[in-house]
Amino acid sequence: MSELPAISSRPRRRYALLLWGLIALCCLPELVFLAADQGWIAAGPWRSLALQNAAFWTGILHNWRPNYALQPWVMFVSYGFLHADLWHLLGNMLVLAILGRMVLLRAGAFGFCVIYLMSLLMGAATFALLSASVQPMVGASGALFGLIGAWQLWQWRALSGESRWGVVRVMLWLIALNVIMGLLQPGGVAWETHLGGYLGGGLAALLLSLSGKNSTKPR
């Protein structure tokens, strides 16, 4: 396992603010939808409007007309801040709280942001390439798989010889599991996004490692 570097309390506080700020941004849309459903705020088609304008739609990359000029670009990131329902959100945020802290302590704020953004972009791009779905795609799981991919890349680089094969087997198992889930539950699991996010996170971690910006310095 990759060891986490020793970090002083000040960077830890900054990392916590970054992580919990990201979680808050992901939670905000669903909280608005919930408040509208409960009658706490003015009722309206909040979820429908959010999906129409911020979810990832493959059709927009083909012959569908976007709702606004930048939608074909914005949706490559904005989809990661929407979720199908409250349980989808809670599951993803629990994973983000755990994995996010690990990656932040290993890569620092800059590295974490690069990995998270690359995973979102690659997840959406892979979904666009491999999926023929006309349904909106939402959720942070592509980015979460990217955090897993980054961590496993660091593990692989820290090991040598036969030990590396254990990490490779886990990588291949995760990829195969996602493809199988997609085949067994067509339309229910955006395995293309998971796959793209996983590869994007690993690629981002590799580039950060090669540039010497992959980890925080002990303090």
C-alpha positions, 0 to 999 in steps of 0.5 A: 500500500502507498503510505500517506505523507505526514501533513501539518494541520494547516494543509489538512484543514485546507484539504478538508475545506476542499473535500467538504466543499466539493461534497456540498456542491454535489449535495446542493442540487439534490437538497433543492429537489428534496425541498421542492418535493416537500413543499419547503420551497416553491414547487417547480420542475427543478429536477427536470430543468437541472437534467435538461441543462446540466446532465450529459446527453450524447444526442447533443454531440450529434444532432440535438440542439442544445439549450444554450451555447456552452451546453455541449462543453459544460455538460462534460463536468456538470453531470458529475454534480447531479444524481438520480435520487437521494440514495444515489447521492448518499452512496457516492458522497460516502465513497467520496468522503473516504477516497477523497481524503486518501487521494488528497493526502497523497496528491495534495489539493492540486493533484486531487483537482487534476485527477477529479477533473480528468476523471469527470472528462474521461468518464463523459467522453467514454460514455459518449463514445461507447453508449447509444443511450438517449437518456441523461447520464448523471452522477459522480461515480465516474470521478470516484472510479478515477480516484480508485484508478489513481490510487491503484496506479500509485500502488503499482508504481510503488511495487516491483516484480511479481508484486505488481501483478496483484494490482494489475489483477484488481485493475482488470477485475474492476474493468471486467466487473463494470462491463459485466454489470453494464451487460446485465443491467442495460441502461441501469449502470453507466459502466462506460463512465466508470471505465473512462473515469477509472482510466482517466484517474490512472492517467492523471496520476501517472502524469502527475507522478512523471511531473513530480507533482504526485504527492505532498511533501512531508512537513 
